[in-house]
Amino acid sequence: MQLYDVIIIGGGPCGLAAGIEAAKNGLSHLILEKGSITESIRRYPKLMRFFSTAENIEIGGIPFPISGVKATRNEALQYYRKVAAYYKLNTKVFTEVDRVEKEGELFTVFTTTGDTFSAHRVIMATGYFDKPRQLGIPGEDLPHVSHYYDEPFRYSFTKVVIVGAANSAVEAALELYRHDVDVTVVHRREDFKPTVKYWLIPDVKNRVKEGKIKTQFNSRVTRIEPHQVHLENVETGETSVLPADFVLVLSGYTPDASLLRRCGIELDPETQIPTFNKQTFETNVRGLYVCGTVLAGIYTEKVFIENGREHARAILEHIMGKEVQPVKELIDRI
């Protein structure tokens, strides 16, 4: 069995950035990814555009040329694939990690297929997109309910209830409305989230004002049935029923806490934030690091590619015994 200097778990932009830093420092590395390269981006809505400008999501010092101001999903998929090929990153895709164990100074990475890999250091860059936040209500597992949205055409001429009011919910609502879908947005608060992309807010609010997108604010879904959802007003307690051919629960995602615990990483019980050094990103397990959004716990809106990519540089500086330069602070969106 080959012994690697570094094994990186996760093949998203931050995991690729870690692989690049390892390669630049002459370290043998292996990137294990449970899906395809940048699997989370591949599963984004097909017409999505990034919040950050292209230069802020570049990795490895490779320019990211795009046709507009904001990169599209397809442009990002092409870019990250080309960067991975340029640096000849050692990747093993469709390989899901089950746990990491440390014995002495070496780590063993166990996969769900039974394969094992060994390394001196391990970097967790698993992101958060695989674990949707559950409502915990009856009917959430019905076949017409999804925690992911990809494209509008499937839903044309149907009634869709969207649960949530952040970026993914607003983008889905606007796309669906423009593809002949009867859309209703349900949210526990009194308005859309203030962190929604600034160019979407006037668009969605004008569509609501025109009655083209319906809303049920200050409301929560209590039960989902095959053709309808049951709501409760959180202020008055009044109940109501909405017809629904499909339900999109777009209420966010969180890192895989159980995987982190199986790797020996301690988590805050409330925030799910792992124990790590904020300068070096080393966890309570010596030689095991967190990189990218996985370190944010439930506050996934605080870490993006543009600051998460810098974690890789700091981690490799620490591994190489160099002086660790500070990374960007968490970003507050307007």
N, C-alpha and C positions, 0 to 999 in steps of 0.2 A: 504494500500500500504506500502510495506517495505521501510524503509529509510536506504540507504546504506551509509557507511562512504565514499566509493569511487566507482564511476562508471568509467570504462575504455572503451572507444570507439575504437574498433579495436583489433582483436585477432591474430595479427602477433607476431613475436618474441619479439618485444619491448612492445607490449600490454600485452603479457604473462609475461614478466619480471616485468611489473608494478603490475600485479596481484599477482605475487610471493612476491614482496616486501610488498604489502598490507597484504597478509596472514602472512608473517613473523612478521609484526608489530601488529598482532592481530586485524586488521581492517576488517570489513565486506566489501565485494567487489562484483561487477558484471561486467563481460566482455561482451560487446555487439559486435557481429561480423556480418556483412552483408552477409557473405558466411559461409564457413566451417572454422575450426581452421587453421591458416596460409594459408588462401585462396590465397594470392598472390603467395606463393611458390607452391601451388598446380597447379597454372596456368603457372608456368615456363615451358620452354621446357623440355620434358621428359628426355632428356639425359644431361641436364645441370649440371655442377659442379660449386661450389661456388669459388669465388676469395679467401676468407679468409680461413685459416686453421681451423680445427674443434674447437680447444680450444678457438678461437676468436669469435665463434658464439654460445658458450654455454650460457645457462641462468640458474639462480637458483643454481649455484654451482654444477650442475649435469654433470659429464663427458660425452663427446660426442664421443663414440667409432665408428670409421669408418674403412673401409677396405683399403683405400688409404690415400693419403696426403690431398686431397680436398674432402669435402663431396658432395655427389650427391643430386639431388632433392629428390629422394625417401628416402634416409637416413635422410635428414633433416625433411621430413614430419613425419617419424616414431619417430624421436627424440623429436620434439616439442610436438607431441601428448602424448608421454609417460611422458614428464616433466609436462605437464598440468594435467595429471591423477595423477601423483605422489603427486603434491601439492594440489590435489582436488580443482582446480580452479573453481569458479562459473561462468560458461559460458552460454550464450544464443546465439546460432548460427542462421544464416539466419534471422537476425533481423537488418534491416537497420535503422540507425538514420537519422531523418529529420532535427532536430535542438535541441539546448539546450537553455533553458531560465533560468535566475536567478531572484528569488524574495526574497528579504531580504538576508539571509545567506544560502538559499537552492537552489539547482538546480533541474529543471525538464527536463528529457530527453524524447523527443517525437520521436516516430518511425513512419515509413511509414505504418505500420499495424494498427496504432491507439493506441498501447500500450504506456504507460508512466511509467517512473521510476524516483525515487527521490534520491538525494545524497547530502552530505555535500561538496564533492569535485568531480571534473570531470577531467579525463585525456584523451586528444585526441591523439590516437596512430594509426591514420588511414592510414599512409603510403602514397603511391603515385601511385600504379600500376593500379588503376581503371580509370585514366584520361590520355589517350594517347594524345601526342601532335598532333594536327591536322595540315595538310598542308594547309587547306582552299582553295582547288581547286575543280573544277568540276570533278565529278566521284569518289570522295573519298569514297562515301557511296555505291558504287556498290557491289554486292554480292561476287565478286571474290577478293575484297580488304579487308585486315585484318591488324589490328594494333598489333596483337599477333601471335606468332609462337609457335606451340607445338611439332610437330614431322615431319619428312621428308617424310614418306611413301605416304601421300596424293598427293604429288607433283611429284612423279617419272614420268619421260618421259614427262614433261611439261616444259614450259618456265616461269621462275619466275623472276620478277624484285623486288629487295630489295631496299627500300629507307632508307638511313642511313648508318653510318660507325662506330658505337660504338660496344660495346660487343655483344648486342643481334643480330645486323645485321651480324657481322662477324661470330658468332657461327652458325647462321642460314645458311649463305652462305656455310660454310664448310660442314655442315651436308647435305645440299641439294645436293651439288656437289657430295658427296660420295654416294648419293642415286639416281644417274642418272637423275639429274635435270640440265637443262640449266639455269645457274644463271648469272644475271647481277646486280651489285651493283651500285646504283646512289647516289652521295653525292655532296653537294654544295662546299665542300672544295677540296683541291688538293690531299688529302691522307686520309687513315684511321685515326680515332681519336687516339691521343697518349695515352689515358687512356684505350685502349683495353688490355685485359689480356695478360701479357707478353708472355705466352706460345703460344698464338694464332697468334701473329704477324708474326713470320717467316713462319708458316704454310700457312696463307692466302696470304702473299706476294709471296711465291713460287708458289702457285696455280695460282695467277694472272700472274706471269712471264711465266708460262707454258701455259697460255691461257685457263686453265680449269675453272677459274672464271673470268668473264669479268667485267670491271669497266667503269663507266662514271663519272669521277670526274669533279669538277668545273661545275656541271650541276644540274639543278633543274627540277622537274616534274611540268608541267604547267596544264596538263589535263590527266585524265584517261578515257579510253573508254573500251568497253567489251573485246577487244582482243589486245589492244595496249596502250602505254603511250606516251605522247608528252613531249619532253625535250627541255630545253633552256640552252645553255652554258652561265654561268653567266659572263664570261670574254668577249666573242666575240658577244654574242646575237644570235649566230647561232642556228637554231632549227633542231630537228630530231625526229624520231619516232622509238620506240622499240616494237617488238611484245611481248605480255605478256598474258599468260593464267591465271596467278595469280600475284597479287601485294601485297607485305608485306611492310607496312609502319612502320618501326622499328626505329623511330626517337625520342624515349624517352617518358617519362610520367611525370606528375606533380601532386602534391596534389590537393585535391578537395577544391579549393578556395571558392566556393559558400557555401559549408557546413561550413567552418570555419567562414565565414561572418554571416551565419545564427545563429551561436553560439555566436556572438557578438565580435569575435576576429578581431582586426584591422590588415590589410595586407599592405605591401608596394606595391603601384600600379604597379611598374615595376618588382620587383623580386618575388612578392607574398610571401615574408617571413613574418610570423606573428610577431606581437609585443610580445616579451617575455623577461623575465629576464634570462640572459645567465648563471647564477649560479643556479637558482631555477627552471627555465623553466615555471614559472607562467606567464600567458599572461596579457594583459591589463584588463581582467576580473578576479577579485580577486577570487582565488579558482579554476580557470580553467587553466589547464596546457597542454603543448604540449610535445610529447615524440616521439623520433625516426625521421624518414625521413620527416614527415609532417612539421617539423619546418624549412626545408631547402629551401622551395619555389621552384623556378625553378632550383636550384643547387642541385638536388637530388644525384649527384655523390659525394657529400661531406659528406653524412651521411650514415653509414652502420650499420648492426647489431652490429658489434664489438664496435662502440662508441655509437650508439643509445640505446643499452641495459643499458648503464650506466645512461642515463637520468632518468630511473625509480628509481634507487637508490637515486639520488639527489632529485627527486620530493617527494618521501616518507620521506626522511630526513626532508624536509621543512614542509611537512604536520604534521609530528610528533614533530616539534619544535626542532629538533636536529641541530647540526652544519652541514652545507652542505659541503661535500667534493667535490673538483673540479672534473669534468669529463674530458675525453680525448678531446683534441682539434680536430677540423675537420681534416680528414685524406687526405693527398695528395698522390694519387697513382703514382707509377713509370710508 
